[in-house]
Amino acid sequence: MLRFGVLGAGRIGKVHARTIAASGKAKVAYLADAIPKAAADLAAEVGAKVASVEDIIKAKDVDAILIATPTPFHADQIEAGSNAGKPVLCEKPVSLSVERIEQCLKIVEKNKTTLMIGFNRRFDPSFAALQKRLRDGAVGSVEMATIISRDPGPPPMDYVKLSGGLFRDMMIHDLDLARFLVGEEFTVVNALGASLVDKAIGAAGDVDTAAVHMQTASGKICVITNSRRATYGYDQRIEVHGSKGMLRAGNIHNTTVEVATADGFHGDPILHFFTERYGQAYASEVLTFIDAVTTGKSVAPSGHDGLQAQKLADAATQSWATGSPVKVV
Ligand SMILES: NC(=O)c1ccc[n+]([C@@H]2O[C@H](COP(=O)([O-])OP(=O)(O)OC[C@H]3O[C@@H](n4cnc5c(N)ncnc54)[C@H](O)[C@@H]3O)[C@@H](O)[C@H]2O)c1
């Protein structure tokens, strides 16, 4: 039974702690949160003890650390976990600074400890199956990927101001997915953005509507479309075009029931937001980490994947700000 220390009992910490508790292969031994009641409530639910971040990281009866605290704490907590010799599963992003990620990864590399980053979309059953068929050659060699990702509504302004901007906060998931699908590094990024949903987002120096085109050295192209608004729910679709055909994965609806009348065909809404849409993906991500740590397999997405996605997010932000394509090294 792998004994976890979970740091952060907020939205995503709860999802992960519940998966660990239900896994039958691991347990949440300790939980920490800056808000004592948040830690106490979740600890009671999953059968854990409450302790401080520092005590959890050095505890002899903790085998692995799961980091679900706000982004500014991730790099320090990864380093502390690694220095204590513990495998770490950390929520995305490692840091909003590429330099800070590089420093953090050097420590992990020096300690030779395991670090997995929570890019959950790789574990979505449909996206994972699509990527496997792609690698198995179902549509020949990849030429172009299209990723559409729209949130049902914008986050609160307090969140927007600290998020690092749409490219680093929201599109980071799609940038990782692009690398996962295309299987090559992107070397040039071209971005457009606007605040069409809420002018306050623009006034805060961010965008709520964006499109990115990226290209690899061999010429493969990816197009990503993001919006902080979709009147019909959490729009999550991908399509990959290859030399022998096309693969695509669409949205998932609440039910498959359709009503047909003279007005046309009407189906249920699509799953509303990330906890519903990616529930299976979050569970599969944590179970993959448990399996890797228990059996000694390597993990993916790794710290390097976290770094590469952040480089693309920085390039997209710079391209939007300057209006010019940005090369990525
Ligand atoms: N992979 C995904 O789809 C996904 C989804 C949501 C959030 N996230 C990431 O997960 C992280 C947490 O996001 P969230 O939405 O759960 O936030 P949240 O605000 O709901 O939860 C964060 C929790 O951490 C606690 N906290 C703050 N500072 C702390 C500290 N120093 N030590 C211990 N606990 C501390 C807070 O009290 C809060 O309960 C962010 O980095 C975010 O980017 C990823």
The ligand as a Tripos MOL2 file, in Angstrom:
@<TRIPOS>MOLECULE
LIG
   44    48     1     0     0
SMALL
NO_CHARGES

@<TRIPOS>ATOM
      1 N1         -4.9940   19.4240  -14.2140 N.am      1 LIG1
      2 C1         -6.0770   20.1550  -14.1330 C.2       1 LIG1
      3 O1         -7.0210   20.0220  -14.9110 O.2       1 LIG1
      4 C2         -6.1990   21.1660  -13.0370 C.ar      1 LIG1
      5 C3         -7.4630   21.6000  -12.6340 C.ar      1 LIG1
      6 C4         -7.5490   22.5190  -11.6010 C.ar      1 LIG1
      7 C5         -6.4040   22.9850  -10.9840 C.ar      1 LIG1
      8 N2         -5.1830   22.5570  -11.4130 N.ar      1 LIG1
      9 C6         -3.9490   23.0510  -10.7730 C.3       1 LIG1
     10 O2         -3.9590   22.5760   -9.4400 O.3       1 LIG1
     11 C7         -3.4650   23.5720   -8.5580 C.3       1 LIG1
     12 C8         -4.5300   23.8530   -7.4940 C.3       1 LIG1
     13 O3         -5.6920   24.3460   -8.1230 O.3       1 LIG1
     14 P1         -7.1440   24.2710   -7.4240 P.3       1 LIG1
     15 O4         -8.1040   24.6970   -8.4700 O.co2     1 LIG1
     16 O5         -7.3280   22.9680   -6.7280 O.co2     1 LIG1
     17 O6         -6.9860   25.4480   -6.3560 O.3       1 LIG1
     18 P2         -7.7840   25.6390   -4.9970 P.3       1 LIG1
     19 O7         -7.5790   27.0710   -4.6310 O.co2     1 LIG1
     20 O8         -9.1660   25.0840   -5.1030 O.co2     1 LIG1
     21 O9         -6.9800   24.7000   -3.9540 O.3       1 LIG1
     22 C9         -5.6990   24.9730   -3.4940 C.3       1 LIG1
     23 C10        -5.6480   24.5890   -2.0090 C.3       1 LIG1
     24 O10        -4.3050   24.7370   -1.5530 O.3       1 LIG1
     25 C11        -4.3330   25.3600   -0.2610 C.3       1 LIG1
     26 N3         -3.0530   26.0140   -0.0640 N.ar      1 LIG1
     27 C12        -2.6560   27.2570   -0.4410 C.ar      1 LIG1
     28 N4         -1.3620   27.4380   -0.1480 N.ar      1 LIG1
     29 C13        -0.9340   26.3000    0.4630 C.ar      1 LIG1
     30 C14         0.3140   25.8740    0.9670 C.ar      1 LIG1
     31 N5          1.3840   26.6650    0.9200 N.pl3     1 LIG1
     32 N6          0.3920   24.6420    1.5060 N.ar      1 LIG1
     33 C15        -0.6750   23.8310    1.5460 C.ar      1 LIG1
     34 N7         -1.8830   24.1790    1.0630 N.ar      1 LIG1
     35 C16        -2.0000   25.3830    0.5190 C.ar      1 LIG1
     36 C17        -5.5150   26.3000   -0.3180 C.3       1 LIG1
     37 O11        -5.9770   26.6290    0.9900 O.3       1 LIG1
     38 C18        -6.5200   25.5020   -1.1430 C.3       1 LIG1
     39 O12        -7.3600   24.6960   -0.3200 O.3       1 LIG1
     40 C19        -3.1110   24.7820   -9.4330 C.3       1 LIG1
     41 O13        -1.7350   24.7590   -9.6930 O.3       1 LIG1
     42 C20        -3.9000   24.5660  -10.7070 C.3       1 LIG1
     43 O14        -3.2330   25.0910  -11.8420 O.3       1 LIG1
     44 C21        -5.0730   21.6540  -12.4070 C.ar      1 LIG1
@<TRIPOS>BOND
     1     1     2 1
     2     2     3 2
     3     2     4 1
     4     4     5 ar
     5     4    44 ar
     6     5     6 ar
     7     6     7 ar
     8     7     8 ar
     9     8     9 1
    10     8    44 ar
    11     9    10 1
    12     9    42 1
    13    10    11 1
    14    11    12 1
    15    11    40 1
    16    12    13 1
    17    13    14 1
    18    14    15 2
    19    14    16 1
    20    14    17 1
    21    17    18 1
    22    18    19 2
    23    18    20 1
    24    18    21 1
    25    21    22 1
    26    22    23 1
    27    23    24 1
    28    23    38 1
    29    24    25 1
    30    25    26 1
    31    25    36 1
    32    26    27 ar
    33    26    35 ar
    34    27    28 ar
    35    28    29 ar
    36    29    30 ar
    37    29    35 ar
    38    30    31 1
    39    30    32 ar
    40    32    33 ar
    41    33    34 ar
    42    34    35 ar
    43    36    37 1
    44    36    38 1
    45    38    39 1
    46    40    41 1
    47    40    42 1
    48    42    43 1
@<TRIPOS>SUBSTRUCTURE
     1 LIG1         1 GROUP 0 **** ****
